[in-house]
């Protein structure tokens, strides 16, 4: 066994772990900020707007993950509806 190759694997593993933590932390901060803004907006509205916002929030929490993934693939996949407007490679 080559000790240098083993050290390279360990360094790569820690780099991937650090990147994963950074992405997870950034996504968490973004979700908390957007959720707080949406909550403050819904607290201040009344009537149909508040009920519609609450319904959208409930539906987004109730949807199973495989259905959410299927929707993203339908929108941004190889033949997705949004592919011409938002050229992002999700694969």
ABEGO torsion letter per residue (X at the ends): XBAAAAAAAAAAAAAAAAAAAAAAAAAAAAAAAAAAAAAAAAAABBEAAAAAAAAAAAAAAABBAAAAAAAAAAAABAABAAAAABBBBAX
